[in-house]
Amino acid sequence: MSKISVKNLNLYYGDFQALRNIDLNIEEKKVTALIGPSGCGKSTFLRTLNRMNDLIDNVKTAGSLCLEDQDIYRDDVDVVALRRRIGMVFQKPNPFPKSIYENVAYGPKRYGIKDKKQLDEIVERSLREAALWDEVKDRLDKSALGLSGGQQQRLCIARALAMKPEVLLMDEPTSALDPIATAKIEELIIELKKNYTIVIVTHSMQQAARISDNTAFFLMGDLIEVDKTQKIFTTPRDKRTEDYITGRFG
Ligand SMILES: Nc1ncnc2c1ncn2[C@@H]1O[C@H](COP(=O)(O)OP(=O)(O)OP(=O)(O)O)[C@@H](O)[C@H]1O
C-alpha cells in the first residue's frame, strides 16, 4: 500500500529546475532508498515530503503529493502537524546541547505534555525503540553532547520517534559514522520498518542493497527508475541505472 504518492512533481530553486515530473509511490512500512550521483536531487526530493523546502527562499513546487488521502501542499495544511507525522533525521547528528532526557522530551513538551510520568514513559519508549535505552538509562541527565557520534544519531532518531511519526525521512544518516555505528543504525532501520515507513537518502549502494525494499534512482533532477531493490541491483531496466550501480559514474 502507498503511504505517500507523488505525481508529476516539479521543483524549482528560482529559475533552476531541480526535480522534473517525478512520479513515485512510497510503500507503507517499507524502506525506500533514494540513490544517485551528487546533485541529482535526492535531498531536495526527500525535503518535499514534509515540506522542509518551504523553509528555503525562492522555491516553487508543483504537482501532487499525498500522505494517504491528504494533499500535503494544500494551503490549509498545518505544516507543524505534518512534520509531526513525517519526522526527519539529518546527515550530521544534531542533538540539542541539553541532557539526553531533555532531547527526547523536548518535542512532546512543546506539544503541551507536562505530566512527568507521561514524559518518562515517552522518553523510555523512544530510547528503547531507537536501541539506545540500555546504553543511556543510567545517565539520562547527562549532556547529549557526551555521547559518541553513533549514539547521538540514535538519540536523534529517538527524538523523532517521541513525536509518534508515521514516516521517517533520513538524509544520509550514517555518512558521518564509523562502520560499527553504521551497522547499528542499519539494524535499527530494519527493525523500525515494522512500525514506520522509512525513506532514506544514501550515497552507499551497499547500504541501499542491505536495508531497503525499494530503490529509486535519480539523475540530474529526473527519476530514472524505481523498483524493488533486488531488481534495481540485479536487472535494472535503464542503461543509466546499470551504469550507475556498476560504478561507471557517480
Ligand atoms: N537551496 C538551494 N538553492 C539553489 N539550488 C539548490 C539548493 N539546494 C539544492 N540546490 C541544487 O539543486 C540540485 C539538487 O540538489 P540536492 O542537494 O537535492 O542533490 P543531492 O542529490 O541530494 O546531492 P548530494 O548527494 O550531493 O547531497 C543541485 O544542483 C543543487 O545545487
The ligand as an SDF file (V2000), in Angstrom:
LIG
                    3D

 31 33  0  0  0  0  0  0  0  0999 V2000
   18.7930   25.9790   -1.5590 N   0  0  0  0  0  0  0  0  0  0  0  0
   19.1370   25.7830   -2.8280 C   0  0  0  0  0  0  0  0  0  0  0  0
   19.1750   26.8090   -3.7050 N   0  0  0  0  0  0  0  0  0  0  0  0
   19.5130   26.6180   -5.0040 C   0  0  0  0  0  0  0  0  0  0  0  0
   19.8550   25.4170   -5.5310 N   0  0  0  0  0  0  0  0  0  0  0  0
   19.8610   24.3690   -4.7000 C   0  0  0  0  0  0  0  0  0  0  0  0
   19.5100   24.4790   -3.3190 C   0  0  0  0  0  0  0  0  0  0  0  0
   19.6000   23.2450   -2.7530 N   0  0  0  0  0  0  0  0  0  0  0  0
   19.9900   22.4100   -3.7440 C   0  0  0  0  0  0  0  0  0  0  0  0
   20.1530   23.0820   -4.9190 N   0  0  0  0  0  0  0  0  0  0  0  0
   20.5470   22.5000   -6.2180 C   0  0  0  0  0  0  0  0  0  0  0  0
   19.5850   21.5160   -6.5800 O   0  0  0  0  0  0  0  0  0  0  0  0
   20.2380   20.3680   -7.1370 C   0  0  0  0  0  0  0  0  0  0  0  0
   19.8780   19.1370   -6.3210 C   0  0  0  0  0  0  0  0  0  0  0  0
   20.4850   19.2430   -5.0270 O   0  0  0  0  0  0  0  0  0  0  0  0
   20.2790   18.1740   -3.8930 P   0  0  0  0  0  0  0  0  0  0  0  0
   21.0070   18.6340   -2.6880 O   0  0  0  0  0  0  0  0  0  0  0  0
   18.8500   17.8520   -3.7690 O   0  0  0  0  0  0  0  0  0  0  0  0
   21.0130   16.9180   -4.5410 O   0  0  0  0  0  0  0  0  0  0  0  0
   21.5190   15.5760   -3.8650 P   0  0  0  0  0  0  0  0  0  0  0  0
   21.2900   14.5100   -4.8790 O   0  0  0  0  0  0  0  0  0  0  0  0
   20.9000   15.3910   -2.5430 O   0  0  0  0  0  0  0  0  0  0  0  0
   23.0640   15.8490   -3.7240 O   0  0  0  0  0  0  0  0  0  0  0  0
   24.1070   15.3040   -2.6300 P   0  0  0  0  0  0  0  0  0  0  0  0
   24.1250   13.8270   -2.8350 O   0  0  0  0  0  0  0  0  0  0  0  0
   25.3890   15.9600   -3.0490 O   0  0  0  0  0  0  0  0  0  0  0  0
   23.6050   15.7350   -1.2870 O   0  0  0  0  0  0  0  0  0  0  0  0
   21.7190   20.6880   -7.1560 C   0  0  0  0  0  0  0  0  0  0  0  0
   22.0410   21.1830   -8.4210 O   0  0  0  0  0  0  0  0  0  0  0  0
   21.8550   21.7640   -6.1100 C   0  0  0  0  0  0  0  0  0  0  0  0
   22.9410   22.6240   -6.3990 O   0  0  0  0  0  0  0  0  0  0  0  0
  1  2  1  0
  2  3  1  0
  2  7  2  0
  3  4  2  0
  4  5  1  0
  5  6  2  0
  6  7  1  0
  6 10  1  0
  7  8  1  0
  8  9  2  0
  9 10  1  0
 10 11  1  0
 11 12  1  0
 11 30  1  0
 12 13  1  0
 13 14  1  0
 13 28  1  0
 14 15  1  0
 15 16  1  0
 16 17  2  0
 16 18  1  0
 16 19  1  0
 19 20  1  0
 20 21  2  0
 20 22  1  0
 20 23  1  0
 23 24  1  0
 24 25  2  0
 24 26  1  0
 24 27  1  0
 28 29  1  0
 28 30  1  0
 30 31  1  0
M  END
$$$$
